[in-house]
């Protein structure tokens, strides 16, 4: 995982992640003096501007497993003059002393789907929260990425997990269930805006699938039988879903959820 994401550190900010980080900062509505932990913080797109919002009396910790991502985050923080603690650690199995204070807000942007053991991980994160503290995270919608759909179909056929992690949440209701299973109250669940619309033909789509299968975090890189089956399923699903032009069009958007520690009633939120 470190090698897989470290290689993307230089280009990570050029994707839709910057737009999503800007939205996260609006959604969490930080106040001076608050403490925030940014799980799977990447290059610090949330961590660094968050420090200016919580001020000198607040604390910001960014945690990521990728040394390459953290190196870029630290470089940017120094340039911004932001006093932030960046830690290299597995956010699904944090050390007891990783976070030495109670936390107001925990964020996990565009990363939760990659984590294994989702419910135990959320439960551990909640132990760091103050009463009334919040966790905000997102999940890609089941219809937003054809490659992800195919990976899931192949995994189901093989009876195994896929490299995106073991998260099963793809719908708003399942995100609420995820929070509740971890002992958190789902405060808000809502759709994000559409961050990107992509259109491609079957040839380029199969190229996307091949790159996913070749990823360092894919368990199927050298399994020719699985790769052939994945390509067969991909073609079938593409034909089912393509438009009249023969092209596939995908809107990339997410369900966003806010879980709170404590007995606060659920409040549906209609818009991002």
DRENVOVEX-980875 format. One record per atom (N, C-alpha, C): x, y, z. Coordinates in steps of 0.05 Angstrom, whole numbers, plus 5000, padded with zeros to 4 digits. Example, Ala and Ser with C-alpha at 12.3 -4.5 7.8 and 13.67 -1.06 7.14 Angstrom:
2
526448865156/524649105156/526449345156/525749555142/527349795143/525850015157/
This chain:
272
501749765000/500050005000/501750255000/503950255016/505750475017/506850534989/507850334975/509050364949/506950454929/504550334931/502450394911/501650694912/501350804935/500451084937/502751274938/505051194947/507351374947/508051464919/507651284899/508251354871/506351564860/504051604873/502051794864/502252064878/504152094896/504252334913/504552584897/506252584876/506752824860/504352914844/502552734837/500252814820/497552804835/497652724860/495152674875/493452924876/494653154880/493153404883/491853494857/492653374834/491453454808/488853314802/488153114817/485652964813/483453114826/481152984830/478853114842/479053144872/481253034883/481653034912/481753314924/482753504909/482853784919/480053894922/478353844903/475553934905/474153814928/474653554932/473353414954/474353514981/476953574983/478053685007/476753955014/476454114994/475154374998/472254335009/470854134999/468154085009/468253985037/470153805043/470353705071/470753935091/472354125084/472854355102/470354515107/468554525087/465954665090/464154495108/464154235102/462254055117/462954035147/465554025154/466253975182/466154235198/466254465185/465754725198/467354745224/470054745221/471754755244/471755025259/472355015285/472455255301/475155275314/475955525321/478555555335/478655385360/480955265365/481355105389/480554815386/479354735364/478554455361/480954285352/480754025358/482753825351/481653655328/483253615307/482353455285/484553255277/483653015270/485452805260/484452735232/486352745213/485752685185/486852415178/485152215178/485951935172/486451905142/488551755136/489351715108/489551995094/491152155107/491252445100/492452505073/493852315061/495052365035/497052595036/496752785018/498653005016/497753245033/495853205051/495153425070/493153615059/491553535040/489553715027/487453815048/486853655068/485053735089/486653845113/488753695120/490253755145/491354045145/492654125123/494054385122/492054615125/489954635108/488154865112/486554845138/486254595149/484854565174/486354705197/488954715196/490554835217/489955135219/489555265196/488955555197/486155605209/484355405208/481655435219/481555395249/483155195259/483155145287/485055325303/486955445288/488655645301/490755525319/492355695332/494555595349/493655435373/491155475382/490255325405/489055055398/488754995372/487754745362/490054565352/489454315350/491554125341/490553975316/492353925298/491753765274/493853545271/492853305268/494553065263/493652935237/495552885219/495052745195/496452475195/494952265189/496151995190/495751855163/497951735154/497751595128/499851365129/499351155114/501150935112/503450985092/503051175075/504951225053/506951435060/509451355061/511651545066/511851755044/511351675019/511451864997/509352085000/506952005007/504852205011/505552385034/506552275056/507152445079/509552635074/511452545058/513652725051/512552975036/510652935018/509453155003/507853325022/506353195041/504753355060/506553525078/508753405088/510553565105/511853795090/512553755065/513653965049/511754195046/509254135040/507154335037/506554485063/506554335085/506054455111/508254655119/510754585113/512954765118/512655025102/511954985077/511555225059/509355405070/507255275081/504955425091/505355535119/507555445132/508055525160/506055405179/505055165173/502955035189/504254825208/503654855233/504754675254/502854435256/503554225241/501853985239/503553745245/502453545260/503853295265/502953095244/504852995228/504352785208/505652525218/504052315218/504952055228/504651845206/506651675203/506451445185/505451205201/503051125195/501850895210/499550785195/498750545202/496450405191/493950505206/492250655192/489950775206/487950565215/488150315206/486450105215/487449965240/489850035249/491049905272/493050105286/491850315296/493550535308/494650455334/497050555340/498250515366/496750675387/496750575412/495150695433/495850995437/498351055433/499251335438/499451505413/498251415391/498451565366/497151835369/494951855384/493452105386/493252165416/494852355426/495052405455/492952595466/490852655451/488752835461/486052745450/483852845464/481252785454/480652955429/479152835410/478852945384/475953045379/475753285366/473153385359/472153275332/473953245313/473253155286/475352965275/474452745264/476152565249/475152555220/476952595201/476152585173/477552355159/476252255138/477552045121/476352085093/477852235077/476852315051/477852135028/476052025013/476751864989/478651644995/478251515018/480151305026/478851075041/476451115052/475350915070/474850645055/474250655029/473650415014/476150235012/478550355017/481050205015/481750055041/480250115062/481050005088/479649745094/481149565105/480049305114/478949345142/477149155150/476049155177/474749425184/472749495167/471649765169/470249815196/468649635206/467249685231/469149695255/471049505258/472949535280/474649785278/475249865253/476850115249/475250355259/472750375251/471050595260/470750595290/470450365301/470150345331/472650445345/475050375334/477550475346/477750775343/477050875320/477151165316/475351315336/472951195340/471051335358/472151355387/473951175394/475051185421/476751435426/477651565404/479151805407/477452055408/474852025402/473052265401/472152355429/471852615431/470452725454/467452655452/465952655474/463052635471/461952845452/460452765433/459452955412/461452995389/463752865391/465652885369/464652735344/465652815321/464652715295/466752575279/465852375264/467352255243/465952305216/467452405196/466252445170/467952295150/466552145133/467851985112/466051955088/467051835067/465451805043/465851525031/463951445015/464151195000/463351244972/464751124952/463851154924/461251014920/459551134904/456951004899/457350764881/455550564884/455850314869/455750354839/454650574830/454250604801/456350794789/458250894805/459951114794/462451004780/463250764784/465650654771/465150374761/465250344734/464850074723/467049884731/469549984732/471749804740/471349694768/470349854787/469849764813/467549554814/465549594797/463349404796/464349134786/466049144766/467148884755/468848744775/470448894790/472148774811/470448634832/468148764838/466448644858/465148384847/464248394822/463048154810/465047924809/467547984802/469547774801/470047664829/470247844849/470747764877/468447584887/465947664880/463647504889/463847224876/464547214851/464746954837/466846774850/469046904858/471246754870/470946704900/469046844912/468646824941/470946944957/472047174947/474247294960/473747594962/475647734976/475448024978/477148144955/476548394948/478048544928/479848734941/481748844925/483849014937/482749284946/480249354939/479249604949/478549584979/478849344991/478249315019/475649155022/474749135047/472448965053/469849125057/470049385052/467649555056/465349465038/463049435049/460649355033/458749585029/459349805041/457550035040/457650165012/455450174998/455250304972/452750474970/450950454989/448450604989/448250775015/446550965014/446251145037/445450985062/443550795059/442650645082/444950465094/446650355076/448750185086/450850355100/451150605093/453050785107/451950845135/449350885137/448150925164/448550675181/448150445169/448550195184/451450155193/453250245176/456050225183/456750385208/455750635209/456150795233/454950665258/452450575255/451150455278/452550205288/453550045269/454949795277/457449855292/458650095287/461050175301/460450335327/457850355334/457150495359/456950785356/456650885331/456351175326/453551235317/452651475323/450051565314/450351695286/448951605265/449151735239/447752005240/449252225239/448152485242/447152595215/448752565194/448052655167/449052445147/447452385127/448352235104/447252375079/449052435060/448152595037/449952545013/448952604989/450652574965/452452814961/454852764952/456652974945/455853084918/457153294910/456753384882/458253194863/457753214838/459253064818/461953194814/464153044819/466753164817/467953134789/467152934775/468252904749/466352724732/466152794707/464752624688/466652524667/466852264664/468652144645/467051984624/468151984600/466851844578/469151694563/468651434557/470751284545/469551054529/471150944510/470250714495/471150454508/470450224496/471049964508/474049924509/475550014489/478449974489/479750114513/479050364517/480150514540/479150404566/476650314567/475550194591/477149944599/477749774580/479349534586/482149614596/483149844586/485649944595/485550024625/483250154633/482850214661/482849964678/481449754668/481349504683/484149384686/485649384664/488349274665/490149414685/489949684686/491549834705/490649764734/488049724738/487149654765/488249374773/488249184754/489248924759/492248924764/493649114751/496549134754/497449284779/495549404793/496149564816/497749404837/499749524850/501249384871/499449274893/497049384897/495349284918/493249084908/493449004883/491648804872/492748524878/491048344888/492048064893/492047894868/491148014845/490747854821/492747934799/494948054805/496748154785/497747934767/498347694778/499547484763/497647244757/495147274765/493147064761/491847094734/492846954714/491746994686/488846904684/488046704699/485346604698/483346824708/484046944730/482447154741/482347394722/484647464711/484847694694/483047654669/483147414657/481447354634/478547374641/477847264665/475047264673/474147554679/475847714691/475147994696/474648144669/476348094649/475948224623/473348134610/472647884613/470147784602/467647914615/467747934641/465548064656/465448354648/467748484646/467848764639/466448824612/467048664592/465848694566/462848664567/461948464582/459048414584/457648654598/458848754620/457648974634/457749234618/459949264604/460149504587/457949514566/457549284553/455449264532/452649324544/452149224569/449649274582/449149574588/451349714595/451049984606/451750204586/452950144564/453850354545/451450494533/451850744525/449850904513/449550834483/447750974470/447350924441/449750974424/451451154434/453851224419/456051004421/455550804438/457550604443/459650684464/459250924476/461051024496/459950984524/461650954543/460850944571/461251214584/459251304599/459451564613/459051514642/460851614658/460651574687/460951844702/459151884721/459352114739/460652014765/462852144773/464252064797/463252234820/461752104839/460752244862/460652044885/460052134909/460251974933/457852024952/457351824969/455751874992/457551955015/456752165029/458352265051/456752225077/458052125097/456752085123/458152215146/456552305165/457652415190/456552255213/458352125228/457551975252/458452125276/456852115297/457452265322/457552085345/459352145364/459551985389/457652105409/455651965417/453652065436/450952035425/448952075442/446152035435/444952285422/445652325397/444552555382/442852445359/440352525356/438552415336/439652445308/438852255290/439652265262/438252505249/439752645232/438652875218/439252855188/437352775171/437952755143/438653025131/440553015112/441453255099/441053225069/439553385057/438653345029/440753425009/442553605016/444553694996/447253715009/449253724991/452053745001/452554025011/
